[in-house]
Amino acid sequence: MSQFPYSTIISDLDGTLLMPNHHLGQFTIDTLTKLMQKGVQFVVATGRPFLDVQAIFKAAGLEDLYLITSNGARIDKMHDKNLYLNTLDDDIASALTMLEFDADNICVNTYEDNGWFISCDVPELAKFHQDSGFDYQVVDFTRHRFQQVEKIFFLARDGHPLDPIEEKVKKLVGDAVKCTYSAPHCLEIMNANVSKASALQHIFSHEKLENSIAFGDGLNDLEMLSLVKTGCIMRNADPRLVSQLTHLEQIGSNAEQAVANHLIKLFEK
């Protein structure tokens, strides 16, 4: 492995590795296949749920990899049983879904052991999961039975602010949860200390992470990008991420399959 600049590649999905149509580009698939065949390890680190991510990479023929999902609340390998799970307390999950918010502009979701649940029908979300067929179930959270909640997330329409909900969450449960944003319109809530970075530390030694490169575009990537030897930010990244990691390199956009292009430059020097 000494001929390569890094032994491990870690990447977020939406806004990073996936194109704007939420598909893996063929150039990206070919690049990752080539590097993995040469012994480079690839790790997915995403806010998406396991079953969704597993289906995407199985369809792409990329199967020997770690999957960090729900922002680090869960870790799997493609065909092994679950390696790690850090879920929200059921009572906290219930209380968070009961917060007051503008239901005309915001919906609340949970990723749980038995699926994806949502407070209202949002048909446009289907485009995010075309490759996997993963879909939500509309429920009344006042009657819902919570089971191993990996994360709760609030989705806003048309730039509707989520800061008031974040403040309510902090007032209600304080340090019992971790709040972050995968995109400006998506507030995500996990158990305390859950992050992509903490999941990576659960899998890999410090030495391994010191020989890793990571790619991301959202605030939920901040700790991960700061942890590894080299963090790279997408040109289409959340400006709040860029402002907090001004020392990191910005590469191209996900529309250009910039992760794959950057890896070719690094690994084929």
N, C-alpha and C positions, 0 to 999 in steps of 0.2 A: 504493500500500500504506500510505500515511501515515494513512489513516483507521482502520487496525486497530492494536490494542495490541501484536501480535506478528506477525511474518512467517512464523514456523515453529512448528508443534505437533509434539511428540515424545511418544510414549507406549509404555509397556510393555503387554503383553497380559494374561496370566493374573493375576488379582487386581486388575487396573487397568481396561483397556478392555473385556476380555471379562467377561461376567456369570458368576456362580458355576457355571452350566451349561456354561461355556466357549464360548458362542456370542456373536457380536456382536449386540447389541440393535438393533432397527430404528430406535429413536430415535438411537442412536449413529451408525448408517450414514447416516441422513438428515442429521444435523448435520454430519458430516465431508464428505459430498457437497456440501452447501450452501457450506461454508467453502472447500473446494478449488475449487469453481466460481468463487468470488470471488477466487481467486489466492493463498490461504493454502497454504503447503506443509505436507504431513503426512509424518511419518517414524515408522515402526514400529521400536522397539528392544526386542528380546525374547531370551529364552534359547532359544526354539523354533528349529527348523531351517528353512532357506529354503523347501524344497518345501512344507512344511506351511503356512507363513505365506502364501506365494504363492497357494495354493489358497483359503485363507480369504478373502483380500481380492479375489481374482478373482471368487469367488462373490458377494461383496457389491457388486461393480461399482465398486470403488475401486482404480484401476490406475495412476494417475500418482503413484507414491510410492517413496521409498527404503525398503528393508528391511534393517535391521541385525539379524542373527540370530546364534544361538549366543553371546549376550552380547557381541557385537562382534568375534567371530572372522571373520565374513563380512559383506560388504556387497553388495547387489544393487539394481538397479531392477527393477520388475516384469517387463519384457520385454527388458532388456539382458543381455548376458553379465556374469558375475561381475566386480565392480569391485575387490574387495579380499578377500584370504584370508590368515589368519594361523593356521596349524595347529600342533598339538603334534608334537614329534619322535616318530617311530614307536616308538623304543625306550623313551622315557619313557611313552608311552601304554600300551605292553605292560606295563611294570613297574607302573604304577598299577592296572591291572585285575587284577594278580596279588597285590595287597595282601590280607592276611588280614582278614576281617570276618565278622560273623554272617550267614551266607547265609539263615538262616530269617527274618531281619528286615530285611535290607538287600540290594539288588541294585545291580549296576554297569551303566552304560549308556555307549555312545559314539554321538555324531553324527559321521558321516563322509561323504565325498564320495559314497559309494554306498549310504547308508542309515543306519538307526537299528538298533543292535545292543544286546542285553540279555543278562544272565547267566541269567535265569529268566523264566518266563511270569508276567505280572502283568496279567490281563484287565481290571482296573479302569482301567488307563491308557487304554483305548480311548475313554473318555468325553472325554478331553482333545482328541481328534482326530476327532470325529464329522464336522465340517464339511469336513475335507480328505481323510479316508480314509487319512492317513499312518499307517503301522504299523511295529512293530519286528520284528526277526528274532532269535530266541533262538539264541545261539552258545556254543561252548566257547572262551573267550578264550585258553586255552592253545594253541589251534590256529588262532586267528583271524589273518587277514592284514589288518593295519591300513593304511588308505589315507586320507590327509589328514584326520586326526582334528581336528575343530573344537573339540569339548569332550568331557570325560568327566564323568559325574555319578552320584552315589550317592544312591539313594532309600531312605528308611527308613520302616518301618511303625510305627504306633501310638506315636509319640513316641520311638522308639528313638534314642539319642544318636549324632550323627555326629562329635562333637569328636575322639574317638580316631582316626578315619580321617583327619581333617584334620591331626592331629599326625603321623601316619605319613607322610602326603604331604609335609609340610614337612621331616621328617627325611630322607626318601628323596631328594627333588629340590630342596629349598630354594627359591631365588628363580627357578628355571627355569620355574615355573608361577604362575598367579594362581588363588587359591581364593576363592570367594564362595558366597553362598546365595541362590537364587531364592525359597526358602521355608524355614521351619525344618526341614523334612524332606528338603531337597534340597541337597546339597553339590555345587557345580559347579567344574570345573577346566579352565582354558584355558591357552594359552601365556602366558608372562610379558608383562605390560603390556597384555594384552587386556582391554578393558572397553567398555561402551556409550559411555562418554565419549570414549575414544580413537578409537573408530569415528566418532563425530560430528566430532571434530577432523580426521579424515582427509577428511571430505566438505566441511565448512563452515569458513569463516573465523571468526576471533574476533568480528568485527563481526556476522556472521550469528547466532552463538550468543548474542550479547548482545541479540538481538531474538527470542529463542525462549522457549517455555514447555514444560516437560516434566512428565510424570506417572508415578508409580511406586509400588510397594508392598513391594519386597524389597531385601535388602542388595546385590543385583546392580544396583540402580538408584542407589546412593549417589553415585558419582562423577558420573553423568549429571545428577542433580538438583542437584548442587553446581556444575556447569559452566555451566548456562544462566542467563539473566536471572532466570527465575522457575521454581522447582521446587515441585511440589505433591505431597503425600503422601496416599494413600488412607486413609480411616478404618479400613479393615481391614488396614492394613499390618503387617508384622513389627515388633514392639515394639523390636527392636534397631535398625531403621532410624530409627524415631521418636526414639529416645534419642540418636542421633548427629546428627540434623538438627532440633533443637528449634526453630530459628528459622524453619523452613519451615511454610507453611500446610497444615493437614490439611483435605481436602474430604470429601465423602460416600463411600459405599462403592461397590464395583463392582456390587453388586446393584441399586443405585439409578441405574446409568448416570451416576455422578457426574461423570465426565470430560466427557461431552456437556453435562450441565447447567451445569457450570462454564464451558465454552466459550461457551455461549449467553449467559450473564451477561456475560462479558468482551467478546464480539464484537458484541453487539447492544445495547450501552449507547446 
